[in-house]
Amino acid sequence: MSEKIETISTSEIMALEDRFDSGLYAKRPLTLIRGRGARLWDADGREYIDCVSAQGVANVGHANPVVVQAIAEQAGRLAVCPGGFYNDQRALLLAELMRVVPPGLERAFLCNSGTEAVEAALKFARLSTGRTKLIAAMRGFHGRTFGALSATWRKEYRQPFEPLVPGFEFVPYNRLARVEQAVDDETAAVILEVVQGEGGVIPGDGQYLRDVAALCRQRGALLIVDEVQTGFGRTGRMFACQHHDLAPDLLCLAKGMAGGLPMGAVLIGARAGKLPSKAHGSTLGGNPLACAAARATLRFTEEERLPERAGERGAQLLAGLKAIDSPLVREVRGLGLMVGMEMKENASPYLAALAERGVLALSAGATVMRFLPPLVISAEEVDSVLAQVAAVLEA
Ligand SMILES: Cc1ncc(COP(=O)(O)O)c(C=O)c1O
């Protein structure tokens, strides 16, 4: 089905963005102007199955009616209320969030994006331990602001902005011995993803993650888990930590948290202590509009069993991709609806060919095709995605 709606034309949209946007993004030649569930439409009315979810944001689906209604109601009531005042939506969100987070997390700092959540967690770790060293993983991605960038592995992202924040050391992911060597009595925290997303969709080993947590406890360092991409059902559990009984001291969240509105959070455990007043803050963090959207998103996620559905659809997608017998494919891996197909060559031409066939997916590094559909994607839609991937690889 295709539907045309009134807007400026495709060429006008592209011309304006090409002329006035920062130029920081390598654009794909697509103008997305409308979405519903796991479907997107471009300005010419062409329909796509979305396996991008705006880089893993649209967990509850595009234009989710429950979230739309909550945003509309709150926008007409009170959109902004700084942290120095109390607010009903913020209070309720905090209480509702605490009900579903991994054990041991007691408080939350609310912000507006993933990089802000990581930035705050790194500051909190230094503040509460009085130590400065920070350990991050090779291939990890944590954001683009100076602190988060200092924890991010890829040289292309880091090098133009050096010198970065001092005190960071990188260790290979999934290798305990190297973390054991790195963590000492100067270490404030180790920061890790449960599944490395941007780094190529690399699931963390459960024993490794638990051993790192134990090591941090022994040596007086904190464990920061970055679930900006894996949080809110994406991997088949509400939080990916829960696959491995992992209890982080600081948990970073963002992306899917508020159904598409900008929002992030750091959840703070007992070992991170109580933070001193005025040590950190954000004008828009925890604004009632985002809080109302996050409450509706969380409610929908629980009522519609999205984590469970992500587990089921993810298993279908993973098995289906693995069953495609192509000499072009090196490996298929993932957890829940976070799935990567590593090619033996650059993935971009395959992503372009998939888009031609009405399926949008994204890359993770040069060679990995990454599939992050909304968690509401149907079994039939997953079958269509699989058929198109098979057709592209055959062609
Ligand atoms: C694991 C992880 N951490 C942090 C970030 C940064 O989030 P944001 O783009 O919202 O700043 C991302 C973004 O992709 C991410 O995947």
The ligand as a Tripos MOL2 file, in Angstrom:
@<TRIPOS>MOLECULE
LIG
   16    16     1     0     0
SMALL
NO_CHARGES

@<TRIPOS>ATOM
      1 C1         25.3500    2.3810   23.3740 C.3       1 LIG1
      2 C2         25.1870    3.8330   23.0430 C.ar      1 LIG1
      3 N1         25.5370    4.7570   23.9470 N.ar      1 LIG1
      4 C3         25.3880    6.0750   23.7040 C.ar      1 LIG1
      5 C4         24.8940    6.5270   22.4960 C.ar      1 LIG1
      6 C5         24.7300    7.9930   22.2450 C.3       1 LIG1
      7 O1         23.3850    8.3240   22.2510 O.3       1 LIG1
      8 P1         22.8760    9.7110   21.6160 P.3       1 LIG1
      9 O2         23.0470    9.6050   20.1380 O.co2     1 LIG1
     10 O3         21.4550    9.7940   22.0480 O.co2     1 LIG1
     11 O4         23.7010   10.7800   22.2060 O.co2     1 LIG1
     12 C6         24.5120    5.5890   21.5200 C.ar      1 LIG1
     13 C7         23.9980    6.0350   20.2160 C.2       1 LIG1
     14 O5         23.9580    5.3290   19.2570 O.2       1 LIG1
     15 C8         24.6680    4.2150   21.8050 C.ar      1 LIG1
     16 O6         24.3270    3.2710   20.9030 O.3       1 LIG1
@<TRIPOS>BOND
     1     1     2 1
     2     2     3 ar
     3     2    15 ar
     4     3     4 ar
     5     4     5 ar
     6     5     6 1
     7     5    12 ar
     8     6     7 1
     9     7     8 1
    10     8     9 2
    11     8    10 1
    12     8    11 1
    13    12    13 1
    14    12    15 ar
    15    13    14 2
    16    15    16 1
@<TRIPOS>SUBSTRUCTURE
     1 LIG1         1 GROUP 0 **** ****
